């Protein structure tokens, strides 16, 4: 399975993956998922929001145990973030069949669409729509960098955008959702454990900062006469680092657009996107407020207009303690429990169904990069741990 997925959407120059929602690479990943389901005799379906499902047992019976993750990527992302969870889910199902397990509850493997938000700027679109955390009207407003709307992209890929929206009937089928994911940090590497259990997801969000100045000639405009939004943006980036460091949080400006984007032109508009996360809500609020204030102060000094828009936000997610503790019991009580600053579909679904997560060791801690890595032995340990969990939850 890993060998079949490896070339899909991989950029020849960077070695990273560009599997963006509703593109050709995404379609190839979806075809691969359907082929894996059909090769195992599973019931395959795509829901109203474009999420894929592969069912063992009656999909409508209820109280199902669901596992899986996503197959899309960030720009030039790594091979493991998302796909490891999907591949491991199919592999765990194979392992249970090898053991001769007798299933008492339906089991499903899923691929949630557009988890990374790389194309339309909003993470976890597929699971947000399903859980009712993103309305149809809001989804229709999403556009990519070329101005293509989400419904236009879905329709071009052969899906019906008129059908999208909350799916409570599907969520009612699920008794538990367990997502396996490569760790996006080094906690397991430092503890020496191949597998861990998630305790919670830090609150996190994305904010767009629009810095509007005045376009002018880079060679003839005196420094004193400039209204340069790039200066304001630069100071805001530095402020984000300072404030995050002081608070023990993280804050990153990782995306920027500039107009008119000419080498010999002072920009009229610099638009930057802030991603910030912290262990608790109060800390996150403090950090973002301080960054905004620093931006306002510098904007006033530079004669620049500033607008800040919160584009997405996910509050702290405490995974259901009973299910989390059950995972620990099924794995012999020897698995560390750790928090994470990364968002996941499991976090979105946690408000609707009991959810839990397993992490597989990442020896470098690098993620969202072609250097992302997990050793084969650790991946196998993750598969076996997931199989043990599914057996304990779904089998007689």
ZAMARGU-4260 file (C-alpha; in steps of 0.2 Angstrom, whole numbers, plus 5000, padded with zeros to 4 digits):
<rodrens>
0) 5000/5000/5000 | 5014/5012/5005 | 5023/5009/4988 | 5007/5012/4978 | 5004/5029/4987
5) 5022/5035/4987 | 5022/5043/4970 | 5005/5051/4970 | 5006/5070/4970 | 5024/5070/4974
10) 5034/5085/4967 | 5049/5080/4957 | 5060/5095/4963 | 5056/5096/4981 | 5051/5078/4985
15) 5036/5084/4995 | 5018/5081/4991 | 5005/5092/4984 | 4989/5082/4986 | 4977/5097/4987
20) 4958/5095/4988 | 4948/5091/4972 | 4964/5091/4961 | 4971/5077/4950 | 4982/5070/4964
25) 4967/5070/4976 | 4957/5060/4964 | 4971/5048/4962 | 4972/5046/4981 | 4953/5043/4981
30) 4954/5030/4968 | 4967/5021/4978 | 4956/5021/4993 | 4941/5014/4983 | 4952/5000/4976
35) 4959/4996/4994 | 4941/4994/5000 | 4935/4984/4985 | 4950/4972/4986 | 4945/4968/5004
40) 4927/4965/5000 | 4922/4980/5010 | 4906/4991/5006 | 4912/5007/4998 | 4903/5024/4999
45) 4906/5042/4997 | 4896/5053/5008 | 4887/5070/5004 | 4903/5080/5009 | 4915/5069/4998
50) 4922/5059/5013 | 4926/5041/5009 | 4920/5026/5019 | 4924/5007/5018 | 4913/4996/5029
55) 4915/4979/5036 | 4897/4974/5042 | 4881/4984/5040 | 4884/5003/5038 | 4867/5007/5045
60) 4868/4995/5060 | 4874/5009/5072 | 4887/5009/5086 | 4901/5007/5073 | 4920/5008/5077
65) 4928/5019/5064 | 4946/5022/5060 | 4956/5032/5047 | 4963/5049/5044 | 4966/5059/5028
70) 4976/5058/5011 | 4978/5076/5006 | 4993/5086/5011 | 5000/5104/5014 | 5011/5111/5001
75) 5026/5100/4999 | 5021/5090/5014 | 5028/5074/5020 | 5022/5056/5016 | 5016/5051/5033
80) 5004/5065/5039 | 4987/5058/5036 | 4991/5043/5024 | 4999/5034/5038 | 4983/5033/5047
85) 4973/5027/5032 | 4986/5014/5027 | 4987/5008/5045 | 4968/5006/5046 | 4968/4995/5031
90) 4983/4985/5038 | 4975/4983/5055 | 4959/4976/5047 | 4970/4964/5038 | 4978/4959/5054
95) 4962/4956/5063 | 4956/4945/5049 | 4972/4936/5050 | 4969/4933/5069 | 4952/4926/5064
100) 4943/4940/5074 | 4924/4939/5076 | 4916/4956/5074 | 4902/4961/5085 | 4901/4979/5079
105) 4902/4986/5061 | 4920/4993/5057 | 4924/5007/5045 | 4939/5015/5037 | 4937/5033/5032
110) 4947/5046/5022 | 4941/5063/5027 | 4942/5076/5013 | 4952/5092/5013 | 4959/5090/5031
115) 4974/5101/5028 | 4965/5116/5021 | 4980/5119/5009 | 4969/5124/4994 | 4954/5134/5002
120) 4963/5140/5018 | 4951/5131/5030 | 4957/5115/5039 | 4946/5099/5041 | 4933/5105/5028
125) 4926/5087/5026 | 4924/5083/5044 | 4918/5101/5049 | 4904/5100/5036 | 4899/5083/5042
130) 4898/5088/5060 | 4889/5104/5056 | 4904/5116/5061 | 4904/5123/5044 | 4888/5128/5035
135) 4884/5125/5017 | 4884/5144/5015 | 4901/5146/5023 | 4908/5132/5012 | 4902/5141/4996
140) 4912/5156/5001 | 4928/5147/5001 | 4940/5151/4987 | 4957/5145/4982 | 4971/5157/4976
145) 4965/5157/4959 | 4948/5162/4964 | 4940/5145/4961 | 4926/5141/4974 | 4924/5125/4983
150) 4908/5121/4974 | 4916/5124/4957 | 4931/5113/4962 | 4919/5099/4968 | 4909/5099/4953
155) 4924/5099/4942 | 4930/5083/4951 | 4913/5075/4948 | 4905/5078/4965 | 4888/5086/4968
160) 4891/5102/4979 | 4872/5105/4981 | 4872/5090/4993 | 4885/5096/5006 | 4880/5100/5023
165) 4878/5093/5041 | 4876/5074/5041 | 4869/5069/5058 | 4862/5052/5052 | 4880/5047/5047
170) 4887/5053/5064 | 4873/5043/5073 | 4881/5027/5065 | 4897/5029/5074 | 4900/5023/5092
175) 4918/5027/5092 | 4931/5035/5081 | 4950/5031/5083 | 4962/5040/5072 | 4981/5035/5071
180) 4993/5048/5066 | 5012/5051/5065 | 5017/5062/5080 | 5021/5080/5075 | 5034/5082/5088
185) 5047/5072/5098 | 5039/5067/5114 | 5039/5049/5109 | 5057/5050/5103 | 5062/5057/5120
190) 5052/5044/5130 | 5058/5030/5119 | 5041/5024/5115 | 5035/5019/5098 | 5016/5022/5101
195) 5007/5035/5112 | 4989/5040/5116 | 4982/5058/5114 | 4976/5067/5129 | 4970/5083/5121
200) 4972/5095/5106 | 4978/5112/5110 | 4966/5127/5105 | 4972/5134/5089 | 4966/5146/5075
205) 4971/5155/5059 | 4970/5174/5058 | 4972/5185/5042 | 4982/5201/5044 | 4979/5214/5030
210) 4991/5228/5029 | 4986/5242/5017 | 4999/5255/5012 | 5003/5265/4996 | 5011/5258/4981
215) 5025/5268/4974 | 5042/5268/4965 | 5055/5259/4975 | 5069/5269/4967 | 5062/5287/4968
220) 5051/5288/4984 | 5060/5294/4999 | 5060/5283/5014 | 5052/5297/5024 | 5037/5298/5011
225) 5033/5279/5011 | 5018/5270/5018 | 5026/5253/5016 | 5015/5239/5023 | 5030/5227/5022
230) 5038/5235/5037 | 5023/5233/5047 | 5021/5215/5042 | 5040/5212/5046 | 5038/5219/5064
235) 5022/5209/5066 | 5031/5193/5062 | 5045/5197/5075 | 5031/5201/5088 | 5023/5184/5085
240) 5039/5175/5089 | 5042/5186/5105 | 5025/5184/5112 | 5024/5166/5109 | 5040/5163/5117
245) 5035/5173/5132 | 5019/5163/5134 | 5026/5146/5130 | 5014/5145/5115 | 5018/5144/5096
250) 5014/5158/5083 | 5019/5157/5065 | 5017/5168/5049 | 5019/5155/5036 | 5009/5162/5021
255) 5010/5179/5013 | 5003/5188/4998 | 5009/5204/4991 | 5002/5217/4979 | 5007/5222/4966
260) 5022/5210/4970 | 5035/5219/4959 | 5053/5220/4963 | 5054/5239/4960 | 5038/5243/4968
265) 5033/5247/4986 | 5018/5236/4990 | 5001/5243/4992 | 4995/5227/5001 | 5003/5214/5012
270) 4992/5200/5018 | 4999/5188/5030 | 4991/5173/5039 | 4995/5169/5057 | 4993/5152/5064
275) 4994/5151/5083 | 4992/5138/5096 | 4993/5136/5115 | 4990/5123/5129 | 4975/5133/5135
280) 4962/5146/5129 | 4968/5160/5140 | 4986/5159/5134 | 4981/5158/5116 | 4970/5174/5118
285) 4984/5183/5127 | 4996/5179/5113 | 4985/5184/5098 | 4979/5200/5107 | 4997/5205/5110
290) 5002/5201/5092 | 4987/5212/5086 | 4992/5226/5097 | 5010/5226/5091 | 5004/5226/5073
295) 4992/5241/5077 | 5006/5251/5085 | 5018/5248/5070 | 5004/5251/5058 | 5001/5268/5065
300) 5019/5273/5065 | 5021/5267/5046 | 5004/5276/5041 | 4997/5259/5036 | 4979/5253/5038
305) 4977/5236/5047 | 4962/5224/5047 | 4963/5207/5056 | 4950/5193/5052 | 4949/5177/5061
310) 4947/5164/5048 | 4946/5148/5058 | 4946/5143/5076 | 4946/5126/5086 | 4944/5126/5105
315) 4953/5114/5116 | 4948/5096/5113 | 4949/5084/5128 | 4947/5067/5120 | 4934/5057/5129
320) 4942/5051/5145 | 4933/5034/5146 | 4938/5030/5128 | 4955/5036/5131 | 4957/5026/5146
325) 4950/5011/5137 | 4964/5012/5124 | 4976/5012/5138 | 4969/4997/5146 | 4968/4988/5129
330) 4987/4992/5126 | 4992/4985/5143 | 4994/5002/5152 | 5011/5004/5145 | 5008/5018/5133
335) 5012/5036/5137 | 4998/5049/5136 | 5003/5066/5127 | 4995/5082/5121 | 4997/5089/5104
340) 4997/5106/5096 | 4991/5099/5079 | 4972/5099/5074 | 4964/5083/5067 | 4948/5076/5061
345) 4946/5067/5077 | 4946/5084/5086 | 4932/5090/5075 | 4921/5074/5078 | 4924/5074/5096
350) 4909/5086/5099 | 4898/5073/5091 | 4905/5056/5094 | 4918/5048/5106 | 4935/5050/5099
355) 4953/5045/5103 | 4970/5046/5094 | 4985/5035/5093 | 5002/5043/5089 | 5017/5034/5080
360) 5034/5040/5085 | 5043/5053/5073 | 5061/5052/5077 | 5065/5069/5071 | 5049/5078/5076
365) 5048/5086/5058 | 5031/5087/5050 | 5023/5096/5036 | 5040/5094/5026 | 5047/5081/5014
370) 5059/5076/5029 | 5044/5069/5039 | 5048/5051/5044 | 5043/5036/5054 | 5053/5020/5055
375) 5045/5004/5048 | 5046/4995/5064 | 5037/5009/5073 | 5024/5010/5059 | 5021/4991/5062
380) 5020/4994/5080 | 5006/5007/5077 | 4997/4995/5066 | 4997/4981/5079 | 4992/4994/5092
385) 4977/5000/5082 | 4973/4981/5078 | 4972/4978/5097 | 4961/4993/5100 | 4949/4989/5086
390) 4949/4971/5092 | 4945/4976/5110 | 4931/4989/5104 | 4923/4979/5090 | 4926/4961/5092
395) 4918/4947/5103
</rodrens>
